């Protein structure tokens, strides 16, 4: 079933947006053509944008990855937004900027409130949606503080607003459904592959070799930065990871600028990876950035890594690897 996220775009103390979002959610729950989930940005305390620039996912911050998963799970959105000083709330703009591919080829509608119903906030949000490849629907619900809120604090919408909300929901569901062929199966495959790479990150942080084993094909061939020329088979791959883990008391793994391309049951991803952490002697080790390539194949409905490669450039004069470069 089509799933629509109702995004509450204000986290301000004393907000009235929670009343508005609940009104939208309760009305939407009576529909049988889609499922609806409330996404309160208070539940996703994202920092001011700290992700490296890029449009391909591979987010570094755990909070970003959690928010990205929620956005990715939806087929469309209703953005509930106030208007602050003729503009969009900073927390909502920040949340929209944190992820990209998860918004693509979906639909968005707007329920706004404020001095003039939040109309100027929606004007700017429509431009943002265009950049995020979100199809914004024309109908919208505008809720002036002077007429729809008792003492500008308690939400008391007029009955006519229900008709406007129903029209908005009709369009969001229809467009979200119509855009579905553009999102699947490619987007589903990309999301699954990114989730597999997240499993590597979490597995390394937990030093869980059993979790890592599930990500690789039994016959994986790995070209790593250390000898031999290749590590053949899952046991050889895990033995290599186990050797890395012996150096660390606490270990971390970062993956930046990840790009994924899918064709049928095969996929390839590339980016920059770095193992870092705290050594057994308590010394912090920043590690080095390597060029990381992952080749996936789909087996029994799951994506597994059949080949990976980690490398660094080398100096043609000295013949030595250059390990101090950063993406």
ZIRA-V6161 format. One line per field, one symbol per residue. ss: DSSP state (@ for helix, = for strand, . for the rest). psi: psi as a letter, one per 40 degrees, with the letter a starting at -180 (. if undefined). Layout:
BEGIN
ss = ???
psi = ???
END
This chain:
BEGIN
ss = ..======........@@@@@@@@@@@@......======@@@..................@@@@@@@@@@@...=======.=..=..@@@@@@@@@.......=========....@@@@@@@@@@@@@..===========@@@@==...==....@@@@@@@@@@@@@@@@@@@.@@@@..@@@@@@@@@@@@@@@@@@@@...@@@@@..========.......==.@@@@@@@@@@@@..================..==============....==...===========..==========..=......=......
psi = ihhhhhhhehehheiedddddddddddddeieeiihhhhhedeggiihheiiiieeafidhdddddddddddeieiihhhhihhffaihdddddddddicdddifiihihhiiadfeedddddddddddddefhhhidiihhghdddehhffdhhgiiddddddddddddddddddddeddedieddddddddddddddddddddefgdddddediidfihhhieiiadihhidddddddddddddeidhiihihifhhhhhhbeiiiiiahihhiahideehhheaihihhhhhiihhfeihihdhihhiiiihdddeiihefii.
END
